[in-house]
Structures are given as structure tokens and as C-alpha cells.
């Protein structure tokens, strides 16, 4: 599965200017079809305790906005993969993603499979 996704990403990269996604996942590799997921109910429970994250009412019920001092960024929930993701986060946004991941018993992983922060 990883090989297929890597090939598809490589092919698509020639046609579009793509960003780099960061995923909040419980899986060994974020795109795996099987493995532990963050359920939408668990995500909604988290939202009750974090006033910096709110639904993006201009879009779908699975779209959210994170408001930090001086910036905001989108955070999307993917029900098929049971994960959250965003594109091209700043360092401040990465710290927020790591705090969210920790609260959800998950980790932050880049498109290529690397975890943040990198394990020792």
C-alpha cells in the first residue's frame, strides 16, 4: 500500500504544486487502510476542551479551523482513515498538532512516514 501511495504522489507531483501534509494518526503509517483510528466521536470529545479549535462552518462538518496567536490554519478529519491532517504547518502549528496528538493518544506523521518529533 505504501508503495502504491508513493508512486501516486510522485506521478501527481508533476501536475500540481502540492504542499506537504502532516497527519495526526494512531497507525504505523497514516495511509494504511487498517489499524487503530481516531474516531469522529473521540475528536468531538477533544473539541469540547480546546477553545482554539472550531468547526469551519463555511465548509463541511469534517473541516475545522485552529486559531493560534497570530495565525490560523485548517485541520481536516478524514473518516475513511480515522485521522486529522493539515497542509504546510508552521512551527507554532506543529507544536499545536503535537499537543492535539498527545491528547488523542496519537502521533504527528508527515506524508513520507516520518514522525514528529522524531523518536530518539
N, CA, C and O atoms as CSV, one atom per row, in Angstrom:
chain,resi,resn,atom,element,x,y,z
A,1,UNK,N,N,0.823,-1.189,0.000
A,1,UNK,CA,C,0.000,0.000,0.000
A,1,UNK,C,C,0.875,1.263,0.000
A,1,UNK,O,O,0.597,2.218,-0.726
A,2,UNK,N,N,1.927,1.258,0.818
A,2,UNK,CA,C,2.813,2.419,0.881
A,2,UNK,C,C,3.464,2.694,-0.466
A,2,UNK,O,O,3.613,3.845,-0.874
A,3,UNK,N,N,3.843,1.634,-1.144
A,3,UNK,CA,C,4.491,1.785,-2.445
A,3,UNK,C,C,3.528,2.409,-3.443
A,3,UNK,O,O,3.908,3.293,-4.211
A,4,UNK,N,N,2.289,1.953,-3.433
A,4,UNK,CA,C,1.286,2.487,-4.351
A,4,UNK,C,C,1.068,3.972,-4.092
A,4,UNK,O,O,1.025,4.772,-5.027
A,5,UNK,N,N,0.931,4.336,-2.821
A,5,UNK,CA,C,0.721,5.747,-2.474
A,5,UNK,C,C,1.927,6.577,-2.871
A,5,UNK,O,O,1.766,7.679,-3.395
A,6,UNK,N,N,3.115,6.081,-2.639
A,6,UNK,CA,C,4.325,6.817,-3.016
A,6,UNK,C,C,4.390,7.048,-4.516
A,6,UNK,O,O,4.744,8.138,-4.965
A,7,UNK,N,N,4.050,6.023,-5.295
A,7,UNK,CA,C,4.060,6.154,-6.759
A,7,UNK,C,C,3.019,7.171,-7.208
A,7,UNK,O,O,3.301,8.010,-8.064
A,8,UNK,N,N,1.825,7.104,-6.642
A,8,UNK,CA,C,0.776,8.058,-6.999
A,8,UNK,C,C,1.179,9.485,-6.649
A,8,UNK,O,O,0.939,10.409,-7.426
A,9,UNK,N,N,1.789,9.665,-5.488
A,9,UNK,CA,C,2.250,11.002,-5.106
A,9,UNK,C,C,3.331,11.502,-6.053
A,9,UNK,O,O,3.349,12.679,-6.413
A,10,UNK,N,N,4.223,10.621,-6.452
A,10,UNK,CA,C,5.285,11.008,-7.374
A,10,UNK,C,C,4.697,11.418,-8.729
A,10,UNK,O,O,5.113,12.422,-9.306
A,11,UNK,N,N,3.737,10.647,-9.234
A,11,UNK,CA,C,3.108,10.978,-10.508
A,11,UNK,C,C,2.337,12.286,-10.431
A,11,UNK,O,O,2.401,13.103,-11.350
A,12,UNK,N,N,1.619,12.486,-9.353
A,12,UNK,CA,C,0.815,13.704,-9.199
A,12,UNK,C,C,1.686,14.932,-9.014
A,12,UNK,O,O,1.267,16.036,-9.361
A,13,UNK,N,N,2.873,14.769,-8.484
A,13,UNK,CA,C,3.721,15.929,-8.203
A,13,UNK,C,C,4.122,16.680,-9.465
A,13,UNK,O,O,4.417,17.873,-9.391
A,14,UNK,N,N,4.141,16.036,-10.596
A,14,UNK,CA,C,4.485,16.708,-11.833
A,14,UNK,C,C,3.356,17.547,-12.395
A,14,UNK,O,O,3.589,18.407,-13.244
A,15,UNK,N,N,2.129,17.310,-11.932
A,15,UNK,CA,C,0.972,18.021,-12.467
A,15,UNK,C,C,0.495,19.161,-11.584
A,15,UNK,O,O,-0.238,20.036,-12.048
A,16,UNK,N,N,0.886,19.165,-10.357
A,16,UNK,CA,C,0.361,20.177,-9.440
A,16,UNK,C,C,1.438,20.606,-8.457
A,16,UNK,O,O,2.377,19.869,-8.155
A,17,UNK,N,N,1.266,21.802,-7.982
A,17,UNK,CA,C,2.132,22.278,-6.913
A,17,UNK,C,C,1.474,21.818,-5.627
A,17,UNK,O,O,0.429,22.334,-5.230
A,18,UNK,N,N,2.084,20.863,-4.995
A,18,UNK,CA,C,1.481,20.274,-3.801
A,18,UNK,C,C,2.227,20.723,-2.559
A,18,UNK,O,O,3.419,21.025,-2.604
A,19,UNK,N,N,1.514,20.761,-1.465
A,19,UNK,CA,C,2.122,21.047,-0.183
A,19,UNK,C,C,2.476,19.749,0.495
A,19,UNK,O,O,2.353,18.670,-0.085
A,20,UNK,N,N,2.908,19.865,1.711
A,20,UNK,CA,C,3.276,18.693,2.487
A,20,UNK,C,C,2.303,18.573,3.648
A,20,UNK,O,O,2.176,19.496,4.453
A,21,UNK,N,N,1.622,17.452,3.737
A,21,UNK,CA,C,0.631,17.240,4.779
A,21,UNK,C,C,1.261,16.652,6.029
A,21,UNK,O,O,2.216,15.878,5.971
A,22,UNK,N,N,0.692,17.047,7.163
A,22,UNK,CA,C,1.017,16.452,8.455
A,22,UNK,C,C,-0.258,15.805,8.973
A,22,UNK,O,O,-1.337,16.395,8.918
A,23,UNK,N,N,-0.119,14.596,9.471
A,23,UNK,CA,C,-1.254,13.772,9.878
A,23,UNK,C,C,-1.185,13.483,11.369
A,23,UNK,O,O,-0.114,13.213,11.912
A,24,UNK,N,N,-2.324,13.542,12.016
A,24,UNK,CA,C,-2.453,13.062,13.393
A,24,UNK,C,C,-3.064,11.679,13.270
A,24,UNK,O,O,-4.223,11.531,12.885
A,25,UNK,N,N,-2.276,10.671,13.600
A,25,UNK,CA,C,-2.684,9.286,13.356
A,25,UNK,C,C,-2.262,8.381,14.500
A,25,UNK,O,O,-1.349,8.700,15.261
A,26,UNK,N,N,-2.934,7.258,14.607
A,26,UNK,CA,C,-2.554,6.207,15.551
A,26,UNK,C,C,-1.900,5.023,14.831
A,26,UNK,O,O,-1.457,4.068,15.468
A,27,UNK,N,N,-1.845,5.095,13.525
A,27,UNK,CA,C,-1.332,3.981,12.726
A,27,UNK,C,C,0.186,4.071,12.564
A,27,UNK,O,O,0.766,5.145,12.726
A,28,UNK,N,N,0.831,2.940,12.245
A,28,UNK,CA,C,2.260,2.988,11.930
A,28,UNK,C,C,2.542,3.838,10.687
A,28,UNK,O,O,3.576,4.502,10.610
A,29,UNK,N,N,1.619,3.817,9.710
A,29,UNK,CA,C,1.713,4.680,8.535
A,29,UNK,C,C,0.325,5.249,8.281
A,29,UNK,O,O,-0.640,4.496,8.150
A,30,UNK,N,N,0.218,6.553,8.212
A,30,UNK,CA,C,-1.061,7.257,8.184
A,30,UNK,C,C,-2.030,6.770,7.104
A,30,UNK,O,O,-3.241,6.807,7.323
A,31,UNK,N,N,-1.543,6.318,5.953
A,31,UNK,CA,C,-2.414,5.945,4.835
A,31,UNK,C,C,-2.847,4.487,4.868
A,31,UNK,O,O,-3.633,4.063,4.021
A,32,UNK,N,N,-2.354,3.712,5.822
A,32,UNK,CA,C,-2.779,2.316,5.911
A,32,UNK,C,C,-4.292,2.248,6.083
A,32,UNK,O,O,-4.874,3.028,6.837
A,33,UNK,N,N,-4.919,1.318,5.383
A,33,UNK,CA,C,-6.367,1.192,5.461
A,33,UNK,C,C,-6.820,0.548,6.767
A,33,UNK,O,O,-7.933,0.793,7.232
A,34,UNK,N,N,-5.960,-0.271,7.354
A,34,UNK,CA,C,-6.322,-0.906,8.620
A,34,UNK,C,C,-5.421,-0.363,9.719
A,34,UNK,O,O,-4.378,0.236,9.460
A,35,UNK,N,N,-5.849,-0.586,10.933
A,35,UNK,CA,C,-5.090,-0.117,12.075
A,35,UNK,C,C,-5.939,0.789,12.951
A,35,UNK,O,O,-7.070,1.122,12.597
A,36,UNK,N,N,-5.397,1.183,14.086
A,36,UNK,CA,C,-6.176,1.998,15.025
A,36,UNK,C,C,-6.481,3.381,14.453
A,36,UNK,O,O,-5.630,4.020,13.835
A,37,UNK,N,N,-7.704,3.817,14.675
A,37,UNK,CA,C,-8.166,5.096,14.144
A,37,UNK,C,C,-8.558,6.038,15.277
A,37,UNK,O,O,-8.868,5.604,16.387
A,38,UNK,N,N,-8.539,7.316,14.980
A,38,UNK,CA,C,-9.144,8.322,15.848
A,38,UNK,C,C,-10.582,8.446,15.359
A,38,UNK,O,O,-10.821,8.872,14.230
A,39,UNK,N,N,-11.524,8.080,16.193
A,39,UNK,CA,C,-12.922,8.148,15.763
A,39,UNK,C,C,-13.402,9.604,15.792
A,39,UNK,O,O,-12.840,10.448,16.490
A,40,UNK,N,N,-14.440,9.867,15.024
A,40,UNK,CA,C,-15.003,11.214,14.999
A,40,UNK,C,C,-15.552,11.577,16.378
A,40,UNK,O,O,-15.480,12.735,16.790
A,41,UNK,N,N,-16.097,10.595,17.090
A,41,UNK,CA,C,-16.612,10.835,18.436
A,41,UNK,C,C,-15.483,11.226,19.385
A,41,UNK,O,O,-15.659,12.111,20.223
A,42,UNK,N,N,-14.322,10.574,19.263
A,42,UNK,CA,C,-13.164,10.934,20.093
A,42,UNK,C,C,-12.692,12.350,19.758
A,42,UNK,O,O,-12.323,13.113,20.651
A,43,UNK,N,N,-12.706,12.695,18.475
A,43,UNK,CA,C,-12.312,14.026,18.044
A,43,UNK,C,C,-13.284,15.071,18.604
A,43,UNK,O,O,-12.858,16.111,19.105
A,44,UNK,N,N,-14.581,14.794,18.518
A,44,UNK,CA,C,-15.567,15.737,19.053
A,44,UNK,C,C,-15.429,15.891,20.566
A,44,UNK,O,O,-15.621,16.987,21.092
A,45,UNK,N,N,-15.104,14.820,21.263
A,45,UNK,CA,C,-14.881,14.902,22.709
A,45,UNK,C,C,-13.679,15.800,23.016
A,45,UNK,O,O,-13.710,16.582,23.966
A,46,UNK,N,N,-12.632,15.683,22.215
A,46,UNK,CA,C,-11.464,16.548,22.382
A,46,UNK,C,C,-11.858,18.018,22.198
A,46,UNK,O,O,-11.422,18.884,22.957
A,47,UNK,N,N,-12.676,18.286,21.199
A,47,UNK,CA,C,-13.055,19.666,20.874
A,47,UNK,C,C,-13.764,20.372,22.031
A,47,UNK,O,O,-13.686,21.594,22.156
A,48,UNK,N,N,-14.444,19.615,22.862
A,48,UNK,CA,C,-15.144,20.224,23.999
A,48,UNK,C,C,-14.185,20.876,24.984
A,48,UNK,O,O,-14.599,21.706,25.794
A,49,UNK,N,N,-12.900,20.507,24.922
A,49,UNK,CA,C,-11.918,21.019,25.883
A,49,UNK,C,C,-10.870,21.926,25.243
A,49,UNK,O,O,-9.944,22.364,25.926
A,50,UNK,N,N,-10.994,22.213,23.967
A,50,UNK,CA,C,-9.986,23.045,23.296
A,50,UNK,C,C,-10.667,24.189,22.543
A,50,UNK,O,O,-11.151,24.002,21.427
A,51,UNK,N,N,-10.701,25.372,23.158
A,51,UNK,CA,C,-11.379,26.502,22.510
A,51,UNK,C,C,-10.641,27.045,21.289
A,51,UNK,O,O,-11.189,27.879,20.568
A,52,UNK,N,N,-9.414,26.594,21.041
A,52,UNK,CA,C,-8.661,27.059,19.868
A,52,UNK,C,C,-9.084,26.353,18.580
A,52,UNK,O,O,-8.706,26.779,17.489
A,53,UNK,N,N,-9.858,25.286,18.698
A,53,UNK,CA,C,-10.283,24.523,17.516
A,53,UNK,C,C,-11.804,24.593,17.406
A,53,UNK,O,O,-12.522,24.324,18.369
A,54,UNK,N,N,-12.281,24.956,16.219
A,54,UNK,CA,C,-13.720,25.068,15.991
A,54,UNK,C,C,-14.060,24.563,14.598
A,54,UNK,O,O,-13.215,24.533,13.703
A,55,UNK,N,N,-15.299,24.173,14.438
A,55,UNK,CA,C,-15.774,23.757,13.113
A,55,UNK,C,C,-15.636,24.920,12.137
A,55,UNK,O,O,-15.841,26.081,12.489
A,56,UNK,N,N,-15.286,24.578,10.917
A,56,UNK,CA,C,-15.227,25.568,9.836
A,56,UNK,C,C,-16.606,25.572,9.185
A,56,UNK,O,O,-16.877,24.786,8.278
A,57,UNK,N,N,-17.460,26.450,9.649
A,57,UNK,CA,C,-18.860,26.454,9.220
A,57,UNK,C,C,-19.041,26.767,7.737
A,57,UNK,O,O,-20.099,26.493,7.172
A,58,UNK,N,N,-18.028,27.333,7.110
A,58,UNK,CA,C,-18.114,27.645,5.683
A,58,UNK,C,C,-17.897,26.401,4.823
A,58,UNK,O,O,-18.117,26.438,3.613
A,59,UNK,N,N,-17.470,25.308,5.439
A,59,UNK,CA,C,-17.179,24.082,4.687
A,59,UNK,C,C,-17.921,22.901,5.286
A,59,UNK,O,O,-18.995,23.084,5.859
A,60,UNK,N,N,-17.384,21.704,5.172
A,60,UNK,CA,C,-18.104,20.503,5.613
A,60,UNK,C,C,-18.014,20.311,7.130
A,60,UNK,O,O,-17.261,21.005,7.814
A,61,UNK,N,N,-18.778,19.379,7.628
A,61,UNK,CA,C,-18.784,19.091,9.068
A,61,UNK,C,C,-17.489,18.428,9.519
A,61,UNK,O,O,-17.275,18.259,10.719
A,62,UNK,N,N,-16.629,18.053,8.592
A,62,UNK,CA,C,-15.349,17.433,8.931
A,62,UNK,C,C,-14.184,18.410,8.774
A,62,UNK,O,O,-13.020,18.015,8.850
A,63,UNK,N,N,-14.507,19.692,8.554
A,63,UNK,CA,C,-13.489,20.732,8.415
A,63,UNK,C,C,-13.464,21.600,9.667
A,63,UNK,O,O,-14.505,21.994,10.194
A,64,UNK,N,N,-12.244,21.889,10.133
A,64,UNK,CA,C,-12.071,22.658,11.355
A,64,UNK,C,C,-11.018,23.733,11.132
A,64,UNK,O,O,-10.196,23.631,10.221
A,65,UNK,N,N,-11.046,24.753,11.962
A,65,UNK,CA,C,-10.035,25.804,11.950
A,65,UNK,C,C,-9.408,25.872,13.333
A,65,UNK,O,O,-10.096,25.800,14.351
A,66,UNK,N,N,-8.097,26.012,13.348
A,66,UNK,CA,C,-7.355,26.154,14.589
A,66,UNK,C,C,-6.882,27.605,14.657
A,66,UNK,O,O,-6.221,28.086,13.737
A,67,UNK,N,N,-7.216,28.295,15.733
A,67,UNK,CA,C,-6.841,29.696,15.904
A,67,UNK,C,C,-5.760,29.796,16.980
A,67,UNK,O,O,-5.996,29.503,18.152
A,68,UNK,N,N,-4.584,30.213,16.554
A,68,UNK,CA,C,-3.452,30.418,17.458
A,68,UNK,C,C,-3.105,31.904,17.449
A,68,UNK,O,O,-3.534,32.629,16.551
A,69,UNK,N,N,-2.345,32.363,18.420
A,69,UNK,CA,C,-1.944,33.771,18.399
A,69,UNK,C,C,-1.203,34.102,17.096
A,69,UNK,O,O,-0.149,33.534,16.811
A,70,UNK,N,N,-1.761,35.017,16.322
A,70,UNK,CA,C,-1.113,35.467,15.096
A,70,UNK,C,C,-1.330,34.617,13.868
A,70,UNK,O,O,-0.850,34.978,12.793
A,71,UNK,N,N,-2.027,33.509,13.975
A,71,UNK,CA,C,-2.273,32.667,12.796
A,71,UNK,C,C,-3.447,31.728,13.023
A,71,UNK,O,O,-3.860,31.471,14.154
A,72,UNK,N,N,-3.960,31.233,11.930
A,72,UNK,CA,C,-4.960,30.170,11.986
A,72,UNK,C,C,-4.667,29.222,10.830
A,72,UNK,O,O,-4.059,29.603,9.830
A,73,UNK,N,N,-5.110,27.988,10.989
A,73,UNK,CA,C,-4.882,27.012,9.925
A,73,UNK,C,C,-6.003,25.979,9.926
A,73,UNK,O,O,-6.631,25.731,10.955
A,74,UNK,N,N,-6.249,25.375,8.755
A,74,UNK,CA,C,-7.296,24.358,8.672
A,74,UNK,C,C,-6.799,23.022,9.210
A,74,UNK,O,O,-5.612,22.701,9.137
A,75,UNK,N,N,-7.723,22.267,9.741
A,75,UNK,CA,C,-7.450,20.911,10.205
A,75,UNK,C,C,-8.641,20.074,9.778
A,75,UNK,O,O,-9.772,20.337,10.186
A,76,UNK,N,N,-8.386,19.064,8.958
A,76,UNK,CA,C,-9.461,18.274,8.382
A,76,UNK,C,C,-9.488,16.885,9.009
A,76,UNK,O,O,-8.444,16.300,9.295
A,77,UNK,N,N,-10.704,16.362,9.219
A,77,UNK,CA,C,-10.876,14.995,9.710
A,77,UNK,C,C,-11.200,14.106,8.520
A,77,UNK,O,O,-12.095,14.415,7.734
A,78,UNK,N,N,-10.469,12.995,8.387
A,78,UNK,CA,C,-10.697,12.034,7.315
A,78,UNK,C,C,-11.342,10.790,7.930
A,78,UNK,O,O,-10.650,10.007,8.582
A,79,UNK,N,N,-12.644,10.589,7.741
A,79,UNK,CA,C,-13.312,9.454,8.373
A,79,UNK,C,C,-12.871,8.100,7.825
A,79,UNK,O,O,-12.897,7.111,8.556
A,80,UNK,N,N,-12.472,8.031,6.569
A,80,UNK,CA,C,-12.043,6.754,5.997
A,80,UNK,C,C,-10.752,6.263,6.654
A,80,UNK,O,O,-10.594,5.067,6.902
A,81,UNK,N,N,-9.839,7.179,6.930
A,81,UNK,CA,C,-8.561,6.800,7.540
A,81,UNK,C,C,-8.555,6.991,9.049
A,81,UNK,O,O,-7.641,6.512,9.720
A,82,UNK,N,N,-9.553,7.679,9.602
A,82,UNK,CA,C,-9.596,7.913,11.045
A,82,UNK,C,C,-8.424,8.754,11.509
A,82,UNK,O,O,-7.737,8.400,12.468
A,83,UNK,N,N,-8.195,9.872,10.825
A,83,UNK,CA,C,-7.067,10.736,11.134
A,83,UNK,C,C,-7.437,12.188,10.897
A,83,UNK,O,O,-8.465,12.495,10.293
A,84,UNK,N,N,-6.579,13.075,11.384
A,84,UNK,CA,C,-6.698,14.511,11.121
A,84,UNK,C,C,-5.463,14.926,10.354
A,84,UNK,O,O,-4.399,14.329,10.513
A,85,UNK,N,N,-5.598,15.955,9.515
A,85,UNK,CA,C,-4.422,16.395,8.766
A,85,UNK,C,C,-4.540,17.862,8.401
A,85,UNK,O,O,-5.630,18.433,8.372
A,86,UNK,N,N,-3.385,18.459,8.124
A,86,UNK,CA,C,-3.292,19.829,7.639
A,86,UNK,C,C,-2.148,19.904,6.647
A,86,UNK,O,O,-1.392,18.947,6.478
A,87,UNK,N,N,-2.028,21.040,5.997
A,87,UNK,CA,C,-1.014,21.213,4.955
A,87,UNK,C,C,-0.039,22.315,5.350
A,87,UNK,O,O,-0.445,23.385,5.802
A,88,UNK,N,N,1.256,22.040,5.173
A,88,UNK,CA,C,2.325,23.028,5.358
A,88,UNK,C,C,2.250,23.797,6.685
A,88,UNK,O,O,2.235,25.028,6.665
A,89,UNK,N,N,2.205,23.119,7.821
A,89,UNK,CA,C,2.083,23.849,9.080
A,89,UNK,C,C,3.362,24.608,9.451
A,89,UNK,O,O,4.473,24.196,9.115
A,90,UNK,N,N,3.172,25.719,10.146
A,90,UNK,CA,C,4.290,26.475,10.693
A,90,UNK,C,C,4.815,25.743,11.930
A,90,UNK,O,O,4.237,24.743,12.355
A,91,UNK,N,N,5.905,26.239,12.501
A,91,UNK,CA,C,6.442,25.627,13.722
A,91,UNK,C,C,5.429,25.729,14.860
A,91,UNK,O,O,5.260,24.784,15.631
A,92,UNK,N,N,4.758,26.875,14.965
A,92,UNK,CA,C,3.735,27.039,16.004
A,92,UNK,C,C,2.587,26.053,15.787
A,92,UNK,O,O,2.088,25.460,16.743
A,93,UNK,N,N,2.172,25.878,14.544
A,93,UNK,CA,C,1.108,24.929,14.232
A,93,UNK,C,C,1.554,23.493,14.531
A,93,UNK,O,O,0.759,22.684,15.009
A,94,UNK,N,N,2.817,23.177,14.252
A,94,UNK,CA,C,3.335,21.829,14.557
A,94,UNK,C,C,3.266,21.547,16.057
A,94,UNK,O,O,2.913,20.443,16.471
A,95,UNK,N,N,3.600,22.534,16.857
A,95,UNK,CA,C,3.508,22.339,18.318
A,95,UNK,C,C,2.064,22.062,18.726
A,95,UNK,O,O,1.805,21.214,19.579
A,96,UNK,N,N,1.130,22.778,18.114
A,96,UNK,CA,C,-0.288,22.545,18.407
A,96,UNK,C,C,-0.708,21.152,17.960
A,96,UNK,O,O,-1.412,20.457,18.692
A,97,UNK,N,N,-0.290,20.734,16.771
A,97,UNK,CA,C,-0.602,19.384,16.291
A,97,UNK,C,C,-0.074,18.330,17.252
A,97,UNK,O,O,-0.750,17.336,17.513
A,98,UNK,N,N,1.128,18.538,17.779
A,98,UNK,CA,C,1.707,17.582,18.718
A,98,UNK,C,C,0.905,17.525,20.018
A,98,UNK,O,O,0.735,16.450,20.594
A,99,UNK,N,N,0.408,18.678,20.485
A,99,UNK,CA,C,-0.418,18.675,21.700
A,99,UNK,C,C,-1.753,17.964,21.445
A,99,UNK,O,O,-2.229,17.212,22.295
A,100,UNK,N,N,-2.346,18.202,20.287
A,100,UNK,CA,C,-3.597,17.512,19.943
A,100,UNK,C,C,-3.353,16.008,19.850
A,100,UNK,O,O,-4.127,15.216,20.387
A,101,UNK,N,N,-2.287,15.619,19.174
A,101,UNK,CA,C,-1.968,14.196,19.012
A,101,UNK,C,C,-1.777,13.531,20.375
A,101,UNK,O,O,-2.283,12.435,20.614
A,102,UNK,N,N,-1.053,14.192,21.254
A,102,UNK,CA,C,-0.820,13.621,22.581
A,102,UNK,C,C,-2.147,13.406,23.312
A,102,UNK,O,O,-2.345,12.364,23.936
A,103,UNK,N,N,-3.047,14.371,23.241
A,103,UNK,CA,C,-4.339,14.249,23.904
A,103,UNK,C,C,-5.184,13.119,23.309
A,103,UNK,O,O,-6.011,12.530,24.004
A,104,UNK,N,N,-4.980,12.821,22.038
A,104,UNK,CA,C,-5.744,11.764,21.353
A,104,UNK,C,C,-5.014,10.418,21.351
A,104,UNK,O,O,-5.448,9.477,20.687
A,105,UNK,N,N,-3.917,10.328,22.085
A,105,UNK,CA,C,-3.105,9.107,22.107
A,105,UNK,C,C,-2.689,8.724,20.688
A,105,UNK,O,O,-2.807,7.571,20.273
A,106,UNK,N,N,-2.199,9.730,19.958
A,106,UNK,CA,C,-1.786,9.550,18.568
A,106,UNK,C,C,-0.427,10.218,18.379
A,106,UNK,O,O,0.181,10.693,19.339
A,107,UNK,N,N,0.045,10.251,17.129
A,107,UNK,CA,C,1.318,10.902,16.805
A,107,UNK,C,C,1.155,11.743,15.547
A,107,UNK,O,O,0.228,11.550,14.760
A,108,UNK,N,N,2.083,12.682,15.380
A,108,UNK,CA,C,2.111,13.501,14.172
A,108,UNK,C,C,3.076,12.846,13.196
A,108,UNK,O,O,4.219,12.543,13.537
A,109,UNK,N,N,2.592,12.631,11.969
A,109,UNK,CA,C,3.392,11.959,10.956
A,109,UNK,C,C,3.303,12.730,9.643
A,109,UNK,O,O,2.230,13.186,9.249
A,110,UNK,N,N,4.449,12.871,8.970
A,110,UNK,CA,C,4.485,13.518,7.661
A,110,UNK,C,C,4.056,12.576,6.565
A,110,UNK,O,O,3.938,11.370,6.781
A,111,UNK,N,N,3.820,13.127,5.380
A,111,UNK,CA,C,3.397,12.334,4.223
A,111,UNK,C,C,4.326,11.152,3.941
A,111,UNK,O,O,3.875,10.087,3.519
A,112,UNK,N,N,5.616,11.346,4.176
A,112,UNK,CA,C,6.589,10.292,3.869
A,112,UNK,C,C,6.756,9.267,4.982
A,112,UNK,O,O,7.563,8.346,4.851
A,113,UNK,N,N,6.007,9.407,6.078
A,113,UNK,CA,C,6.031,8.411,7.143
A,113,UNK,C,C,6.876,8.767,8.348
A,113,UNK,O,O,6.920,7.998,9.309
A,114,UNK,N,N,7.550,9.912,8.330
A,114,UNK,CA,C,8.376,10.287,9.476
A,114,UNK,C,C,7.495,10.862,10.594
A,114,UNK,O,O,6.513,11.557,10.335
A,115,UNK,N,N,7.866,10.558,11.831
A,115,UNK,CA,C,7.114,11.048,12.985
A,115,UNK,C,C,7.781,12.293,13.553
A,115,UNK,O,O,9.001,12.445,13.491
A,116,UNK,N,N,6.956,13.183,14.109
A,116,UNK,CA,C,7.434,14.421,14.751
A,116,UNK,C,C,6.968,14.435,16.186
A,116,UNK,O,O,5.791,14.147,16.407
A,117,UNK,N,N,7.768,14.739,17.172
A,117,UNK,CA,C,9.203,14.786,16.970
A,117,UNK,C,C,9.731,13.393,16.678
A,117,UNK,O,O,9.115,12.394,17.049
A,118,UNK,N,N,10.857,13.334,16.021
A,118,UNK,CA,C,11.448,12.039,15.665
A,118,UNK,C,C,11.760,11.269,16.929
A,118,UNK,O,O,12.238,11.853,17.902
A,119,UNK,N,N,11.499,9.954,16.939
A,119,UNK,CA,C,11.837,9.148,18.115
A,119,UNK,C,C,13.340,9.173,18.372
A,119,UNK,O,O,14.125,9.294,17.431
A,120,UNK,N,N,13.753,9.058,19.649
A,120,UNK,CA,C,15.204,9.066,19.960
A,120,UNK,C,C,15.948,7.901,19.354
A,120,UNK,O,O,17.161,7.783,19.532
